[in-house]
Amino acid sequence: MDAKYEAQKLAFAPIYFQCMVALRDLGILGYISKHNKGVNIKDICTGLNLSDYGVRVLLEAAKISDVVEYIDDDTVKLSKIGHFILKDELTRVNINFVNDVCYDGAKLLTESIRNGKPEGLKVFGEWDNVYEGLAHLPEKVKTSWFEFDHYYSDDAFPFALKIVNQTPPRYIFDIGGNTGKWAFAYCDYDPNVKVKILDLPGQLNVARKNVEERGLTDRIDFHQINLLDSFQKIPQGADTVWMSQFLDCFSNKEIVQILKNVYQASDENTNVYIMEPFIDNQDFQAAEYCLIGTSVYFTTIANGNSKMYSIKVMRKLVEEAGLEVVQEFPLIGNSYHTILKCKKRV
């Protein structure tokens, strides 16, 4: 019976998820949280100008999901789970990402697996992958995408800066630099370093605007590149190559192709850093759960062929490309990330 109940949770999971979004966005959870000893349902309805029917439907869903607790038939208070839905930044970012970016396209997961393409991306536009269309996504969707992307890396940056600075760089290639967050972080950390951001044109347009606004045009430059095109080569000249949450956006074969491109642009003194949240290198089950769920996003929305990788697989791909891992920095700071420091194998 326990197993059957768990199966029904999965069967109704999309409906209950939307109930939690509604409870949060309608202000019901926030209203309840202001009353630690409980609040009458009628007061919720009056305070938020909502119907008794609608509030009770949502609260019944919240009760069975352990998001609220009933003190009596008409009085509720927030549970610990409800507190996390309302107050926890990780939960907020994940809910918004799933709701705004993943939810509508998730129904096309079966077709995505069958066809090897992100069929769910069609709900937003006709692109081969989400990165080509990122600049054109609806503003709310784009905001949720970038918040998700940045949340999982920003906490790691202060510790990553110290690790990279163990061998102080002069010229960093930030591959897949996106909006420029790493470039800005390192320029703030070291006033002498210069950075080249390598990415697709849509992302570079955003990064270029951010660089101009920060007055860093003399220290940060750009190189437009599609790394899935084997004829487009990474230029030489960097003493440090940085890839943060980048390689998980590609298939095994594509990762090897990219790393071989890094190989040809490097010499024996170039330091190559790969920062990723590896699914088999987490302290908490919640982190592993989120990362595996993110793989399904890659399948349905992002590109149809990438995922969150294990550290064992990434080591193998690094070696296949002609590089070698010379040092590992597991779970840096309070983040989910591990940094692999690599060198050209000679």
C-alpha positions as CSV (number, residue, x, y, z in Angstrom):
1,M,0.0,0.0,0.0
2,D,2.9,2.3,0.7
3,A,4.3,1.7,-2.8
4,K,0.9,2.3,-4.3
5,Y,0.6,5.6,-2.5
6,E,4.0,6.7,-3.8
7,A,2.9,5.8,-7.3
8,Q,-0.2,8.0,-6.9
9,K,2.0,10.9,-5.8
10,L,3.8,10.6,-9.1
11,A,0.6,10.3,-11.0
12,F,-0.8,13.6,-9.6
13,A,2.6,15.4,-9.2
14,P,2.0,18.0,-11.9
15,I,-1.3,19.0,-10.4
16,Y,0.1,19.3,-6.9
17,F,3.0,21.2,-8.2
18,Q,0.7,23.8,-9.7
19,C,-1.2,24.0,-6.4
20,M,2.0,24.9,-4.6
21,V,2.8,27.6,-7.3
22,A,-0.8,29.0,-6.8
23,L,-0.5,29.0,-3.0
24,R,2.7,30.9,-3.2
25,D,1.8,33.4,-6.0
26,L,-1.7,34.1,-4.6
27,G,-0.1,35.1,-1.3
28,I,-1.7,32.3,0.7
29,L,1.5,30.8,2.1
30,G,2.8,34.3,2.9
31,Y,-0.4,35.2,4.7
32,I,-0.3,32.0,6.8
33,S,3.4,32.5,7.6
34,K,2.6,35.8,9.4
35,H,0.5,33.9,12.0
36,N,2.8,31.4,13.7
37,K,0.0,30.0,15.9
38,G,-2.3,29.5,13.0
39,V,-4.9,31.6,11.0
40,N,-8.6,31.1,10.2
41,I,-9.4,30.3,6.6
42,K,-12.0,33.0,6.5
43,D,-9.4,35.5,7.4
44,I,-7.2,34.3,4.5
45,C,-10.1,34.7,2.1
46,T,-11.0,38.2,3.4
47,G,-7.4,39.4,3.6
48,L,-6.5,38.2,0.0
49,N,-10.0,38.7,-1.6
50,L,-10.2,35.1,-2.6
51,S,-13.1,32.7,-2.5
52,D,-13.6,30.2,0.3
53,Y,-13.9,27.5,-2.4
54,G,-10.6,28.3,-4.1
55,V,-8.7,28.7,-0.8
56,R,-10.0,25.4,0.6
57,V,-9.2,23.5,-2.6
58,L,-5.6,24.7,-2.4
59,L,-5.3,24.1,1.3
60,E,-6.5,20.6,1.1
61,A,-3.8,19.9,-1.5
62,A,-1.3,21.6,0.8
63,K,-2.4,19.5,3.7
64,I,-2.0,16.2,1.9
65,S,1.4,17.4,0.7
66,D,2.5,18.3,4.2
67,V,2.9,22.0,3.2
68,V,0.4,23.2,5.8
69,E,-1.0,21.7,9.1
70,Y,-4.6,21.9,10.2
71,I,-5.1,22.9,13.8
72,D,-8.8,22.4,13.4
73,D,-11.3,22.4,10.5
74,D,-10.9,26.1,9.9
75,T,-7.4,27.0,11.2
76,V,-4.1,26.3,9.5
77,K,-0.4,27.0,10.0
78,L,2.7,26.6,7.8
79,S,4.7,23.4,8.1
80,K,8.5,23.2,7.7
81,I,8.0,22.2,4.0
82,G,5.8,25.2,3.5
83,H,8.4,27.4,5.0
84,F,11.0,26.1,2.4
85,I,8.5,26.7,-0.5
86,L,8.0,30.2,0.7
87,K,11.4,31.3,2.1
88,D,14.1,29.1,0.7
89,E,16.0,30.6,-2.3
90,L,17.0,27.2,-3.8
91,T,13.3,26.1,-3.7
92,R,12.2,29.4,-5.2
93,V,14.7,29.2,-8.0
94,N,13.8,25.6,-8.8
95,I,10.1,26.2,-8.8
96,N,10.3,29.1,-11.1
97,F,12.6,27.3,-13.4
98,V,10.4,24.2,-13.6
99,N,7.2,26.3,-13.9
100,D,8.4,28.9,-16.5
101,V,11.1,27.0,-18.5
102,C,10.3,23.3,-18.2
103,Y,6.6,22.7,-17.5
104,D,4.8,23.4,-20.8
105,G,7.4,21.4,-22.8
106,A,7.7,18.5,-20.3
107,K,4.8,16.7,-22.0
108,L,7.1,16.2,-25.0
109,L,9.7,14.2,-23.1
110,T,8.7,11.0,-24.8
111,E,9.1,12.5,-28.2
112,S,12.4,14.1,-27.2
113,I,13.8,10.7,-26.1
114,R,12.5,9.0,-29.3
115,N,13.8,11.7,-31.7
116,G,17.0,12.7,-29.9
117,K,15.9,16.4,-30.0
118,P,14.5,18.9,-27.5
119,E,11.0,18.7,-28.7
120,G,9.7,20.6,-25.7
121,L,11.6,23.7,-26.9
122,K,8.9,24.1,-29.6
123,V,6.6,25.8,-27.0
124,F,9.0,28.8,-27.2
125,G,10.2,28.7,-30.8
126,E,11.9,26.8,-33.6
127,W,15.5,26.5,-32.5
128,D,17.9,23.6,-32.5
129,N,18.7,24.3,-28.8
130,V,17.7,26.7,-26.1
131,Y,21.0,28.6,-26.3
132,E,20.3,29.8,-29.8
133,G,16.9,31.1,-28.7
134,L,17.9,32.3,-25.2
135,A,17.9,36.0,-26.1
136,H,14.5,35.7,-27.7
137,L,12.7,33.9,-24.8
138,P,9.8,35.7,-23.0
139,E,11.2,37.9,-20.3
140,K,9.8,35.9,-17.4
141,V,11.2,32.7,-18.9
142,K,14.6,34.2,-19.5
143,T,14.7,35.6,-15.9
144,S,13.9,32.2,-14.4
145,W,16.5,30.5,-16.7
146,F,19.3,32.9,-15.7
147,E,18.4,32.8,-12.0
148,F,18.6,29.0,-12.2
149,D,21.9,29.0,-14.1
150,H,23.5,31.6,-11.8
151,Y,22.2,30.2,-8.5
152,Y,24.1,27.0,-9.0
153,S,27.4,28.7,-9.7
154,D,27.4,32.1,-7.9
155,D,28.1,30.6,-4.4
156,A,31.1,28.7,-5.8
157,F,32.8,31.7,-7.4
158,P,34.5,33.2,-4.3
159,F,36.2,29.9,-3.6
160,A,36.9,29.2,-7.3
161,L,38.7,32.5,-7.6
162,K,41.1,31.5,-4.9
163,I,41.7,28.1,-6.5
164,V,42.4,29.6,-10.0
165,N,44.6,32.3,-8.4
166,Q,46.9,29.6,-7.0
167,T,48.6,30.0,-10.4
168,P,47.8,33.7,-11.1
169,P,46.5,34.1,-14.6
170,R,47.1,37.0,-16.9
171,Y,44.7,36.1,-19.7
172,I,41.7,33.9,-19.1
173,F,39.5,32.4,-21.8
174,D,36.0,32.1,-20.3
175,I,34.4,29.5,-22.6
176,G,30.6,29.7,-22.5
177,G,30.9,32.9,-20.5
178,N,27.2,33.7,-20.9
179,T,26.4,37.1,-19.4
180,G,29.9,37.6,-18.1
181,K,29.5,36.8,-14.4
182,W,32.8,35.0,-14.1
183,A,34.7,37.6,-16.1
184,F,33.3,40.3,-13.8
185,A,34.1,38.3,-10.7
186,Y,37.8,37.8,-11.7
187,C,38.3,41.4,-12.9
188,D,37.1,42.5,-9.4
189,Y,39.4,40.0,-7.8
190,D,42.5,40.8,-9.8
191,P,42.9,44.3,-11.3
192,N,45.6,43.1,-13.7
193,V,43.9,40.1,-15.4
194,K,42.3,40.2,-18.8
195,V,39.5,38.0,-20.0
196,K,38.1,36.8,-23.4
197,I,34.5,35.6,-23.3
198,L,33.8,32.9,-26.0
199,D,30.2,32.2,-26.8
200,L,27.4,32.3,-29.3
201,P,26.3,35.7,-30.7
202,G,23.1,36.0,-28.6
203,Q,25.0,35.5,-25.3
204,L,27.9,37.8,-26.4
205,N,25.5,40.6,-27.2
206,V,24.2,40.5,-23.6
207,A,27.7,40.1,-22.2
208,R,29.0,43.0,-24.3
209,K,26.3,45.3,-23.0
210,N,27.1,44.3,-19.4
211,V,30.8,44.9,-20.0
212,E,30.2,48.4,-21.5
213,E,27.9,49.3,-18.5
214,R,30.7,48.3,-16.1
215,G,33.4,50.1,-18.0
216,L,35.5,47.0,-18.5
217,T,36.0,47.2,-22.3
218,D,39.7,47.6,-21.9
219,R,40.0,44.3,-19.9
220,I,37.3,42.0,-21.4
221,D,37.0,41.2,-25.1
222,F,35.0,38.7,-27.0
223,H,35.2,35.9,-29.5
224,Q,32.1,34.6,-31.3
225,I,32.2,30.9,-31.7
226,N,29.9,27.9,-32.2
227,L,31.9,25.1,-30.5
228,L,29.7,22.4,-32.2
229,D,31.2,23.5,-35.5
230,S,34.5,21.6,-35.7
231,F,35.9,24.1,-38.2
232,Q,35.7,27.0,-35.7
233,K,38.8,27.0,-33.5
234,I,39.5,28.4,-30.1
235,P,42.3,31.0,-30.5
236,Q,45.6,30.6,-28.8
237,G,47.1,32.9,-26.2
238,A,45.4,32.2,-22.9
239,D,47.4,30.9,-19.9
240,T,44.1,29.9,-18.3
241,V,40.9,28.3,-19.8
242,W,37.8,28.4,-17.6
243,M,34.6,26.4,-18.2
244,S,31.9,26.8,-15.5
245,Q,28.7,24.7,-15.8
246,F,29.4,24.6,-19.5
247,L,30.3,21.0,-20.5
248,D,27.1,19.6,-19.1
249,C,25.3,21.4,-22.0
250,F,26.7,18.9,-24.4
251,S,26.8,15.2,-25.2
252,N,29.8,12.9,-24.5
253,K,30.9,13.1,-28.1
254,E,30.5,16.9,-28.2
255,I,32.4,17.3,-24.9
256,V,35.4,15.4,-26.3
257,Q,35.2,17.6,-29.5
258,I,35.2,20.8,-27.4
259,L,38.0,19.6,-25.1
260,K,40.1,18.7,-28.2
261,N,39.6,22.2,-29.4
262,V,40.8,23.4,-26.0
263,Y,43.8,21.1,-26.4
264,Q,44.8,22.6,-29.8
265,A,44.6,26.1,-28.3
266,S,46.8,25.2,-25.2
267,D,50.4,24.6,-24.5
268,E,52.0,22.5,-21.7
269,N,51.7,25.5,-19.3
270,T,48.0,26.3,-19.9
271,N,45.8,25.6,-17.0
272,V,42.3,24.3,-17.9
273,Y,39.6,24.4,-15.2
274,I,36.3,22.6,-15.4
275,M,33.7,23.4,-12.7
276,E,30.6,21.2,-12.6
277,P,28.1,19.9,-10.1
278,F,28.7,16.1,-10.5
279,I,25.8,13.9,-9.6
280,D,28.0,11.3,-7.9
281,N,29.8,13.8,-5.8
282,Q,27.2,15.4,-3.5
283,D,26.8,15.4,0.2
284,F,23.0,15.7,0.3
285,Q,20.3,13.7,-1.4
286,A,18.4,16.8,-2.3
287,A,21.3,18.0,-4.4
288,E,21.5,14.7,-6.3
289,Y,17.7,14.8,-6.8
290,C,17.8,18.3,-8.3
291,L,20.7,17.5,-10.6
292,I,19.1,14.4,-12.0
293,G,16.0,16.4,-12.6
294,T,18.1,19.0,-14.5
295,S,19.2,16.2,-16.8
296,V,15.6,15.8,-17.9
297,Y,15.4,19.5,-18.7
298,F,18.4,19.1,-21.0
299,T,16.6,16.2,-22.7
300,T,13.3,18.0,-23.3
301,I,14.2,21.7,-23.5
302,A,17.9,22.5,-23.8
303,N,19.3,20.3,-26.6
304,G,18.1,16.7,-26.4
305,N,21.4,15.1,-25.8
306,S,23.2,16.4,-22.7
307,K,22.9,15.8,-19.0
308,M,24.5,16.3,-15.6
309,Y,27.5,14.0,-15.5
310,S,29.3,11.9,-13.0
311,I,32.8,12.8,-12.1
312,K,34.0,9.4,-13.4
313,V,32.6,10.1,-16.8
314,M,34.1,13.6,-17.0
315,R,37.5,12.3,-16.1
316,K,37.3,9.7,-18.9
317,L,36.2,12.4,-21.5
318,V,39.0,14.7,-20.4
319,E,41.6,11.9,-21.0
320,E,40.0,11.0,-24.3
321,A,40.6,14.6,-25.5
322,G,44.3,14.4,-24.7
323,L,44.2,16.3,-21.4
324,E,44.7,15.0,-17.9
325,V,43.3,15.9,-14.5
326,V,46.2,17.0,-12.4
327,Q,44.2,18.2,-9.3
328,E,40.6,18.0,-8.0
329,F,38.9,20.4,-5.7
330,P,35.7,18.7,-4.5
331,L,32.6,20.5,-3.3
332,I,34.2,23.9,-2.9
333,G,32.8,26.2,-0.3
334,N,29.2,25.6,0.4
335,S,28.4,24.8,-3.2
336,Y,27.6,21.6,-5.2
337,H,30.6,22.1,-7.4
338,T,33.8,20.3,-8.0
339,I,36.7,21.9,-10.0
340,L,38.9,19.7,-12.1
341,K,42.3,21.3,-13.0
342,C,43.6,19.9,-16.2
343,K,46.7,20.1,-18.3
344,K,47.7,19.1,-21.8
345,R,49.1,15.6,-21.8
346,V,52.5,15.7,-23.5
